[in-house]
Amino acid sequence: MKLDFRPLRLFVELLGIVAISAAVVTMVMPVVVLDMSAVAQALLDAAMVILVAGPAIFWRCLAATRRIARQQRAAERGQRPAPPRQGTLRSAILITAIAQIVGLVMTLSAVVWIKQQIDAQTARRFERQVENIEANVMLRFQRPIYGVKGLRGIYAANARVSSASFRAYVESGQIEQEFPGVRGFGFIQPVKRADLNRFIAAERADQGGTFSVISLGEHDDLFVIKLIEPLSLNVAAWGYDIASEPARREAAERAIATGELTLTAPVPLRQADARNLGVLYMLPIYRAGADPTTIEQRRDALVGIAYAPVVITELMEGFSQLHDPGLRLELFDRRAGNNFVLFSSQPAESPKHAAHNLHAEQRTATRLLKLGGRELVLHVESTPAFEASTDRSSLLSAAVGGMFMSFVLALAAWLLASGRVRAQSLAHRMTADLDRLAKVVQRTSNAVLITDADFRVQWVNDGFTRLSGYTLDDVKGRQPSEVLHSPLTSPDDIRRIGEAVAAGTSYRGEIVNRSRDGRDYWLEVDLQPLRNDQGELTGFMTIETDITALKNAETRAEAALRETKALFETIHMHAIVSVTDRGGRITDANEAFCKISGYTREELIGQNHRIVNSGVQPRAFWEEMWAMISAGKPWRGEICNRAKDGALYWVDSIIAPFVSIDGRIVKYVSIRTDITTRKTASRELAAEREQLANILRGTNAGTWDWNVQTGEVRFNERWADIVGYTLAELAPLSIRTWTSLAHPDDLRRSGDLLQRH
């Protein structure tokens, strides 16, 4: 009997299954995998086609094989083959096909959903990066403001600032570390052209004969860079009239008119490479005591303009290391337009590389930064590297896993037993996280409470019992404040918790509770509302952390700070105090120091203590003292200083070095006591004793000393000769002993002598 086998039909059916599977894989894989080599992509596509088409090919080949087997068995028996049970076979194949299709649809849905979550997460990450970039850019541009305001403070404290004082102030700081990108700090002097020669002569007298003014044009009002430090980095700008250029002049006039800090438009700096753009920070300085409110008043009260030149590339140096390397940022001046780039973190992507990454989504964000009267535009965009840095392995895992699960689901339709086992495994995995969460809540050391919507306790964990001493039976059905309230509990804290409960919102704060044994303890409270699937409030979960030790430590620290402050004020009130940096330059001096030395605080700040050196102590004395304090050890001694009027004064000094955590000395504090009177009295007493001794030696008189407290009597040699005893026999004897040993004639002679003396 001829077998009824149609290989062409089987081939066409199998080819159709493979084609449909390949089409599905071709649509899904570009969404799942963004960056993969061609070989790896081909191998992965082939594996996916096998997973998708495998079950259908298996069941179609199984049906054909069974049909041929039936025909062979019938031929061997010489019978016609029995018709197959079409309903059973077709139902099995249909169920398998449905299971396969359902599995693929679910896989596709999961992939799409996961992709949406990943895209949303990537978008949030991009926004966070943009916010960080914006904050860091603003921080870098705002940092020079502090230095410029410091210059205004100098001019507010001094009617006239010399070039030496200005240089000393600037050199006292570390510009490169404190103000990156700032080439220096300077002072701009408004000058009338008619007064230009007199101004130049005065500045040459103050700063040296090399000062000159560079002015372009014939305008009457000049704004001359009078001072700029460090001068070595800014020689090209020294003496330059910024009113010669419209951008610089506009910013200066705007600063004078508004009284606020202003920025110039991006300009090439004279002291920098012309290819590196920069901006000038300008802050007007008015006469001390002036409070101008109108433009005319500001112009009349103007002393000058404090300014700082900033190189944009140096200001932003190293900025690219602070954000995701997959982001490219550009900074524009809004008035200049987007074609005028102030700063770019990396070059634009090449067309070839961009074409290779067409499938990658590009994200952009624009922020407007207002600073010094100008508007800077920050443009941030993602590159393919940013998208590639996003972990999309879950997409591939979901696609591969989903297709594989569809294969398993198709088999499960045929093998119910294996499906049941798989369902149990899935249920176990779904409940594992809940079980772990329950164990964490049960075993955590924090106190956990679950209440109903009225904030009445329904459940507490063991941590709550250990902390408060109350069990679930003690607090169930009651509000926590009814049990845990303490006289120290702040009514405001209770009110805020009540407001959060009434509004059904979360709350985080601190509160004092009282335990069952009467102990008060501090808690950090994290209150979270619980809602059902419909969004209805069902209760609250409160997690409480014991912070008693932390609060006690804060209390002790505050007390220590108060004691330190009181001690410091007492020392300043009753002692002569000065503070120097590690190089010995005076950074602070109290009123007592100024009073005894005759110098003002302004005259002392920035000077060395050699300003009061009297020359009394030898060089070795100071070398020994400096060696000790440089080694981090305190030193004490008596020092003779010379006041401003030339008078000498003595102080008992204690010099204490202050050492940082890393072991470096950061400053020295000197505490002194005026001992001039004691030193003078000591010298006078010594002189009087020497004078008395000379008188006694000259008169050849007998003397004796009687210590009233001890009763001891001491005699000199002349007295011994008078009374007829040796010094060894007389020394030391009390009055009573001397009376008992003496001969009556001796006593009489002694009495006569005592009467005469």
C-alpha positions in Angstrom: 0.0 0.0 0.0 1.3 3.4 -0.9 2.0 5.7 2.0 0.0 9.0 1.9 3.0 11.3 2.7 3.2 14.8 1.3 6.7 16.2 1.9 6.2 19.4 -0.1 3.2 20.4 2.1 5.2 19.6 5.2 8.1 21.6 3.9 5.9 24.6 3.1 4.3 24.4 6.5 7.6 24.3 8.3 9.0 27.1 6.2 5.9 29.2 7.1 6.5 28.5 10.8 10.1 29.6 10.5 9.2 32.7 8.5 6.6 33.8 11.0 9.0 33.2 13.9 11.8 35.1 12.2 9.5 38.1 11.6 8.5 38.2 15.2 12.2 38.0 16.3 13.2 40.7 13.8 10.6 43.1 15.3 11.4 42.4 18.9 15.2 42.1 19.1 16.0 45.7 18.1 13.9 46.9 21.0 15.6 44.5 23.4 19.3 44.9 22.3 20.7 48.3 21.5 24.4 47.6 21.0 25.7 44.3 19.9 28.1 43.0 17.3 26.8 41.6 14.0 27.9 38.0 14.9 26.4 38.1 18.3 23.2 39.6 16.9 22.9 36.8 14.3 23.5 34.1 16.9 21.0 35.6 19.3 18.4 35.9 16.5 18.9 32.3 15.5 18.5 31.2 19.1 15.3 33.2 19.4 13.9 31.8 16.2 14.5 28.3 17.5 12.7 29.1 20.7 9.7 30.6 18.9 9.4 28.0 16.1 10.6 25.0 18.0 7.3 24.0 19.6 5.3 24.4 16.4 7.8 22.4 14.3 7.9 19.7 17.0 4.2 19.3 17.1 3.8 19.4 13.2 6.6 16.8 12.8 5.0 14.7 15.6 1.7 14.7 13.8 3.3 13.7 10.5 5.3 11.0 12.2 2.2 9.5 13.9 0.3 9.5 10.6 3.1 7.6 8.8 3.3 5.2 11.7 -0.4 4.4 11.6 -0.2 3.8 7.8 2.8 1.5 8.3 1.1 -0.5 11.0 -2.1 -0.8 8.8 0.0 -1.9 5.8 1.7 -4.6 7.9 -1.7 -6.0 8.9 -3.0 -5.6 5.4 -5.7 -3.2 6.5 -6.8 0.2 5.7 -5.4 2.8 8.1 -7.9 3.9 10.7 -8.8 7.5 10.5 -7.0 9.5 13.1 -9.0 11.0 16.0 -8.9 14.4 14.5 -10.6 16.1 17.4 -8.1 14.9 20.0 -5.0 15.5 17.8 -6.2 18.9 16.6 -7.3 20.0 20.0 -3.8 19.1 21.4 -2.1 21.0 18.6 -4.6 23.9 19.0 -4.0 24.1 22.7 -0.2 24.0 22.1 -0.5 26.7 19.5 -2.7 28.9 21.7 -0.2 28.4 24.6 2.7 29.4 22.3 0.9 32.5 21.1 -0.2 33.5 24.6 3.3 33.1 25.8 4.7 35.2 23.0 2.1 38.0 23.5 2.9 38.0 27.2 6.6 38.1 26.5 6.1 41.0 24.1 4.0 42.9 26.6 6.5 42.3 29.4 9.4 43.5 27.1 7.4 46.6 26.2 6.6 47.3 29.9 10.1 46.7 31.1 11.4 49.0 28.3 9.0 51.7 29.4 10.3 51.3 33.0 13.9 51.4 31.9 13.2 54.4 29.7 11.5 56.2 32.6 14.4 55.3 34.9 16.9 56.5 32.3 14.9 59.7 32.0 15.0 60.2 35.7 18.7 59.5 35.8 19.2 62.1 33.0 17.1 64.7 34.9 19.2 64.1 38.1 22.4 64.4 36.1 21.1 67.7 34.6 20.2 69.0 38.0 23.6 68.1 39.3 25.3 69.7 36.3 23.2 72.9 36.8 24.0 73.1 40.5 27.8 72.5 39.8 27.9 75.1 37.0 26.2 77.7 39.3 28.5 76.8 42.1 31.6 77.4 39.9 30.3 80.7 38.6 29.2 81.9 42.1 32.5 81.0 43.8 34.4 84.1 42.5 31.7 86.3 43.9 33.0 85.7 47.5 36.4 86.9 46.5 35.1 90.0 44.9 32.9 90.8 47.9 36.0 90.3 50.1 37.7 93.2 48.2 34.7 95.4 48.9 35.0 94.6 52.6 38.6 95.8 52.5 37.6 99.2 51.0 34.7 99.4 53.5 37.2 99.1 56.4 39.8 101.4 55.0 39.4 104.8 53.4 42.4 104.3 51.2 44.0 101.0 50.3 47.6 101.0 49.2 49.0 98.7 46.5 51.0 96.9 49.2 48.0 96.3 51.4 46.0 95.2 48.4 48.8 92.8 47.3 49.1 91.4 50.9 45.3 90.7 51.0 45.3 88.9 47.7 48.4 86.9 48.6 47.0 85.9 51.9 44.6 83.6 50.1 45.2 80.7 47.7 43.5 81.8 44.5 44.2 78.6 42.5 42.7 76.4 45.2 39.9 78.7 46.4 38.8 80.3 43.2 39.6 78.0 40.2 39.5 79.9 36.9 40.1 83.3 38.5 43.2 84.9 37.2 43.4 87.5 40.0 41.5 90.2 41.8 41.6 93.9 40.9 40.3 97.3 41.5 39.0 99.6 38.8 39.3 103.3 39.3 36.9 105.8 37.5 39.0 108.6 36.1 38.1 111.7 34.1 40.3 112.2 31.1 41.2 115.6 32.3 42.6 114.1 35.5 44.4 111.3 33.8 48.0 112.7 34.1 47.6 113.5 37.8 46.2 110.0 38.3 49.1 108.3 36.5 51.6 110.4 38.6 49.9 109.4 41.8 49.9 105.7 40.9 53.5 105.7 39.8 54.4 107.2 43.2 52.4 104.4 44.9 53.1 101.5 42.7 56.3 102.3 40.8 57.3 104.2 37.7 56.2 101.5 35.3 52.4 102.2 35.7 50.7 103.5 32.6 47.2 103.7 31.2 46.1 101.9 28.1 43.0 103.7 26.6 41.5 103.3 23.2 39.3 106.3 22.0 38.7 109.8 23.3 35.9 109.2 25.8 35.9 111.4 28.9 35.1 108.7 31.5 37.8 106.1 31.9 37.6 103.0 34.0 41.2 102.1 34.7 42.4 98.8 36.2 44.4 100.5 39.0 45.3 97.3 41.0 45.4 93.7 39.8 47.1 90.9 41.8 48.9 88.6 41.3 50.5 91.1 38.9 52.8 88.5 37.3 49.7 86.8 35.8 47.9 90.0 34.8 50.5 92.5 33.6 48.8 92.8 30.2 45.6 94.1 32.0 47.3 96.5 34.4 46.3 100.0 33.6 43.9 99.0 30.9 40.8 101.3 30.4 37.9 98.8 30.3 35.7 101.6 29.0 37.5 101.3 25.7 35.4 98.2 24.9 31.6 98.3 24.7 31.1 94.9 26.5 33.3 95.8 29.4 32.0 99.4 29.7 28.4 98.2 29.6 28.9 95.8 32.5 30.7 98.5 34.5 28.0 101.1 34.0 25.3 98.5 34.8 27.1 97.6 38.1 27.3 101.3 39.0 23.7 102.0 38.1 22.3 98.9 40.0 24.8 98.6 42.9 24.8 94.9 42.3 27.4 92.4 41.0 27.5 92.2 37.2 29.1 90.0 34.6 30.4 91.1 31.3 29.5 89.4 28.0 32.1 86.7 27.0 35.2 88.6 26.0 38.8 87.7 25.2 40.9 88.5 28.3 44.1 90.6 27.8 45.9 88.4 30.3 44.9 85.1 28.7 45.1 83.3 25.4 42.7 85.1 23.0 41.2 81.7 22.1 40.0 81.3 25.7 37.0 83.4 26.4 36.4 84.9 29.8 34.1 87.1 31.8 34.7 89.9 34.3 33.0 90.0 37.7 32.3 93.6 38.7 31.0 94.9 42.1 30.8 98.6 42.8 32.3 100.0 45.9 30.8 103.1 47.6 32.1 105.5 50.2 32.0 104.2 53.8 28.7 105.2 55.4 27.0 106.0 52.0 23.7 104.3 51.3 22.8 105.5 47.7 19.4 104.6 46.4 19.3 106.3 43.0 21.6 106.1 40.0 22.9 109.7 40.6 23.6 109.0 44.3 25.5 105.8 43.3 27.6 107.7 40.8 28.4 110.4 43.3 29.3 107.9 46.1 31.3 105.6 43.8 34.9 104.8 45.0 35.7 102.2 42.4 34.8 98.7 41.2 36.2 95.5 42.6 36.6 93.0 39.8 37.9 89.5 38.9 38.8 88.2 35.5 37.7 84.6 35.0 38.8 82.3 32.2 35.8 80.0 31.3 37.9 77.0 30.3 39.9 77.2 33.5 36.7 77.8 35.5 35.2 74.6 34.1 38.4 72.6 34.1 37.8 69.0 35.4 34.0 69.6 35.2 33.5 66.7 32.8 34.7 64.3 35.5 31.9 65.3 37.8 29.1 64.0 35.6 28.2 61.0 33.4 30.7 60.8 30.5 27.8 59.9 28.3 26.4 63.4 28.5 27.6 66.4 26.5 27.0 69.8 27.8 27.4 73.3 26.2 27.2 76.7 27.8 26.0 79.7 25.8 25.5 83.4 26.5 21.8 84.0 25.7 22.4 87.4 24.1 25.2 86.0 21.9 23.1 83.1 20.7 23.7 79.4 20.5 26.4 79.7 17.9 28.6 81.4 20.5 29.7 78.4 22.7 31.3 79.4 26.0 32.1 75.9 27.1 31.6 72.4 25.7 32.4 69.3 27.6 33.2 67.2 24.6 33.2 67.6 20.8 30.1 66.9 18.8 29.5 63.3 17.7 30.9 62.5 14.2 28.3 61.8 11.5 29.7 58.3 11.0 29.3 57.4 14.7 25.9 59.1 14.9 24.7 57.0 11.9 25.9 53.9 13.6 23.7 54.8 16.7 20.5 56.0 15.0 18.5 53.6 17.1 19.7 55.2 20.4 17.3 57.9 21.8 18.8 61.3 22.4 17.7 63.2 25.4 18.1 67.0 25.7 17.6 69.6 28.5 18.0 73.3 28.6 18.4 75.4 31.7 18.6 79.2 32.0 21.2 80.4 34.6 20.9 84.0 35.8 24.0 85.5 37.2 25.3 89.0 37.5 22.6 90.5 35.2 23.3 88.0 32.4 21.5 84.9 31.3 23.6 81.8 30.5 22.0 78.9 28.6 23.0 75.4 29.7 22.3 72.8 27.1 22.7 69.1 28.0 22.2 66.2 25.6 22.8 62.5 25.9 25.1 60.6 23.6 24.7 56.9 22.5 27.2 56.1 25.3 24.7 57.4 27.9 22.0 55.1 26.5 24.4 52.2 26.3 25.4 52.7 29.9 21.8 51.9 30.9 21.5 48.4 32.1 19.1 46.7 29.6 20.0 43.2 30.5 16.6 42.8 32.0 15.1 43.4 28.6 17.2 40.7 27.0 16.5 38.4 30.0 12.8 39.1 29.7 12.8 38.4 26.0 14.9 35.2 26.2 13.1 34.1 29.3 9.7 34.9 28.0 10.3 33.0 24.8 11.6 30.1 26.7 8.7 30.2 29.0 6.3 30.2 26.0 8.1 27.1 24.9 7.6 25.6 28.4 4.0 26.8 28.4 3.4 25.0 25.1 4.9 21.8 26.6 2.9 22.4 29.8 -0.3 22.3 27.7 0.7 18.8 26.7 2.2 17.8 30.0 -0.1 19.0 32.7 2.0 17.6 35.4 5.0 19.7 34.5 2.7 22.7 34.3 1.6 22.1 37.9 5.1 21.9 39.1 6.0 25.1 37.3 3.0 26.9 38.8 4.0 25.9 42.3 7.6 27.1 41.6 6.2 30.4 40.4 4.0 30.8 43.4 6.9 30.0 45.7 9.0 32.7 44.0 6.2 35.2 44.3 5.8 34.6 48.1 9.5 34.5 48.8 9.9 38.3 48.9 6.9 38.7 51.1 8.3 36.1 53.5 11.7 37.8 53.6 10.0 41.1 54.2 8.0 39.7 57.1 11.2 38.2 58.7 12.9 41.6 58.4 10.0 43.4 60.1 9.8 40.7 62.9 13.6 40.6 63.6 14.7 44.2 63.1 16.0 46.0 66.1 13.8 49.0 65.2 10.3 49.3 66.6 7.5 48.7 64.0 3.8 49.5 64.6 0.9 48.9 62.3 -2.3 50.8 63.1 -5.7 51.2 61.6 -7.0 54.3 59.9 -7.8 55.9 63.3 -4.2 55.3 64.4 -5.0 52.6 66.9 -2.4 49.9 67.2 -3.1 46.6 65.6 0.3 45.0 65.6 3.8 45.6 67.0 7.1 43.7 66.5 9.5 42.4 69.1 11.7 45.5 68.6 8.9 47.7 69.9 8.6 45.5 73.0 12.3 45.6 73.7 12.4 49.3 73.3 9.2 50.4 75.2 8.6 47.4 77.5 5.0 47.1 76.3 3.6 44.0 74.5 1.0 43.8 71.8 -1.7 43.0 74.4 -0.7 46.2 76.3 -1.2 48.6 73.4 -3.6 46.9 71.0 -6.6 49.1 70.2 -5.0 52.2 71.8 -3.2 55.1 70.2 0.6 55.2 70.8 0.4 58.5 72.6 -2.0 57.1 75.2 0.7 54.6 76.4 4.0 56.2 75.5 3.3 59.9 76.3 6.1 61.5 78.5 6.0 64.9 80.2 9.0 65.8 78.0 7.1 65.0 74.8 6.7 68.2 72.8 3.0 69.1 72.1 4.1 70.3 68.7 5.5 66.9 67.8 2.2 65.3 68.8 0.3 67.9 66.8 2.3 67.3 63.6 1.8 63.6 63.9 -1.9 64.1 64.4 -2.1 66.4 61.3 -0.3 63.7 59.2 -2.7 61.0 60.4 -5.7 63.2 59.7 -4.4 64.0 56.2 -3.3 60.4 55.5 0.2 61.5 54.6 3.7 60.4 55.6 5.6 62.0 58.4 9.2 62.0 59.6 10.5 63.5 62.8 11.8 63.1 66.3 9.8 62.5 69.5 10.4 61.7 73.2 8.6 58.6 74.6 8.5 57.0 78.0 9.0 53.3 78.5 7.1 51.0 80.8 9.8 51.3 83.5 9.7 55.2 83.4 12.7 55.7 81.2 12.5 58.6 78.6 14.0 57.8 75.2 14.3 59.6 71.9 13.0 58.2 68.7 13.3 59.0 65.0 9.8 58.3 63.7 9.0 57.4 60.0 5.2 57.2 59.5 3.8 55.9 56.2 0.2 55.5 55.2 -1.1 52.1 54.0 -3.6 51.9 51.2 -5.5 49.2 49.4 -5.7 48.6 45.6 -8.4 51.2 45.3 -6.3 53.8 47.0 -8.3 53.9 50.2 -6.5 54.5 53.5 -6.4 51.3 55.6 -3.9 52.3 58.3 -0.4 53.4 59.0 3.0 51.7 59.5 5.4 53.4 61.8 9.1 52.5 62.0 10.9 54.0 65.1 14.6 54.2 65.6 16.2 54.7 69.0 18.4 57.9 68.8 18.7 58.5 72.6 22.5 58.1 72.5 22.8 60.5 69.6 20.6 63.1 71.3 22.6 62.8 74.6 25.8 63.2 72.6 24.4 66.3 71.0 23.4 67.7 74.4 26.9 67.1 75.7 28.5 68.7 72.7 26.3 71.8 73.0 27.3 72.1 76.7 31.0 71.7 75.8 30.6 74.4 73.1 29.0 76.8 75.6 31.8 76.2 78.2 34.4 76.7 75.5 32.9 79.9 74.4 32.7 81.2 78.0 36.3 80.2 78.6 37.4 81.9 75.4 35.6 85.1 76.3 37.1 85.1 79.8 40.6 84.7 78.4 40.0 87.5 75.9 38.8 89.7 78.7 41.6 89.2 81.2 44.6 88.3 79.0 46.6 89.5 76.1 45.7 87.2 73.2 46.9 87.0 69.6 46.5 84.3 66.9 48.9 83.7 64.0 48.9 81.4 61.0 51.5 78.6 60.6 53.9 81.1 59.1 53.8 83.4 62.1 51.7 86.2 60.5 49.2 87.7 63.0 45.6 86.9 62.0 43.8 88.1 65.1 44.6 90.2 68.2 42.4 91.3 71.1 41.9 94.7 72.6 44.4 94.0 75.5 47.2 93.3 72.9 46.4 96.5 71.1 46.3 98.5 74.3 49.6 97.3 75.7 51.5 97.4 72.4 50.1 100.7 71.2 49.3 99.3 67.8 45.8 99.2 66.3 44.3 95.8 65.2 44.6 96.8 61.6 48.4 97.6 62.1 48.9 94.2 63.7 47.0 92.0 61.3 49.3 90.5 58.7 52.4 91.4 60.6 54.9 89.2 62.4 55.5 89.4 66.2 58.8 91.0 65.3 56.8 94.3 65.2 57.0 94.3 69.1 60.4 92.7 69.4 62.6 94.7 71.9 65.9 93.0 71.2 66.4 92.1 74.8 66.2 88.3 74.3 69.1 86.8 72.2 68.6 85.0 68.9 69.1 81.6 70.6 66.1 82.3 72.8 63.8 82.7 69.8 65.2 79.8 68.0 64.6 77.5 71.0 61.0 78.8 71.3 60.3 78.4 67.6 61.7 74.9 67.5 59.4 73.8 70.4 56.2 75.2 69.0 57.0 74.0 65.4 57.2 70.5 66.8 53.6 70.9 68.1 54.6 71.5 71.8 53.4 74.4 73.9 56.0 76.9 75.2 56.0 79.2 78.2 58.4 82.0 79.1 58.9 85.6 80.0 59.4 88.0 77.1 60.3 91.6 77.0 58.5 93.5 74.2 58.7 97.1 72.9 55.5 99.1 72.4 54.8 101.4 69.5 56.0 104.4 71.6 59.3 102.7 72.4 58.4 101.7 76.0 59.5 98.2 77.2 57.0 95.9 78.8 57.3 92.3 80.1 54.7 89.5 79.6 54.5 86.0 80.8 53.6 84.2 77.6 52.1 80.8 76.7 52.2 79.8 73.0 50.0 76.9 72.0 50.1 75.3 68.5 46.8 74.1 67.1 47.2 70.8 65.2 44.6 69.5 62.6 43.4 65.9 62.3 46.2 65.2 59.8 48.9 66.3 62.2 49.6 69.7 60.5 49.9 72.9 62.5 47.2 75.3 61.3 47.7 78.2 63.7 49.4 79.4 67.0 47.5 81.0 69.9 49.5 83.2 72.3 48.1 84.1 75.8 50.1 86.6 77.8 50.0 88.3 81.2 51.5 91.7 81.9 54.3 91.2 84.5 56.0 94.6 83.9 55.1 95.8 87.4 56.4 92.6 89.0 59.6 92.7 87.0 60.2 96.3 87.9 59.5 95.7 91.6 61.9 92.7 91.6 64.7 94.8 90.1 64.1 97.6 92.6 64.1 95.1 95.5 67.3 93.5 94.3 68.9 96.9 94.0 67.8 97.9 97.6 69.1 94.7 99.0 72.4 95.2 97.3 72.5 98.8 98.6 71.8 97.6 102.2 74.5 95.0 102.0 77.0 97.5 100.9 76.0 99.8 103.8 76.4 97.0 106.3 79.7 96.0 104.9 80.9 99.6 105.1 79.8 100.2 108.8 81.2 96.9 110.1 78.0 96.4 112.2 76.9 93.2 113.8 73.5 92.0 112.5 71.0 89.3 113.3 67.8 88.1 111.7 64.9 86.7 113.7 62.2 84.7 111.8 59.1 85.4 113.8 57.2 82.4 112.5 59.9 79.8 113.0 61.8 81.4 115.9 65.1 81.0 114.2 67.9 83.6 114.8 70.8 84.1 112.3 73.9 86.1 113.1 76.7 87.5 111.1 80.4 87.2 111.9 80.6 90.7 113.5 77.8 89.8 116.0 79.6 86.5 116.9 82.7 88.6 117.7 80.7 90.9 119.9 79.1 88.2 122.0 82.2 85.9 122.1 80.8 82.9 120.2 81.6 81.3 116.9 79.1 81.2 114.0 79.0 77.3 114.3 77.9 77.7 117.9 75.3 80.3 117.2 73.7 79.0 113.9 70.9 78.4 113.9 69.4 79.0 117.4 66.1 80.3 118.5 65.6 83.2 120.9 64.7 80.8 123.7 67.7 78.6 123.1 70.1 81.6 122.8 68.7 82.9 126.2 69.3 79.6 128.0 72.9 79.2 126.8 74.1 82.8 127.2 76.1 84.0 130.3 74.3 86.7 132.3 77.0 89.2 131.2 76.4 88.1 127.6 72.7 88.6 128.0 73.3 92.0 129.4 75.6 92.9 126.5 73.0 91.5 124.1 70.3 93.5 125.8 72.3 96.6 125.5 72.9 95.8 121.8 69.2 95.1 121.2 68.3 98.4 122.8 70.8 100.2 120.6 69.7 98.4 117.4 
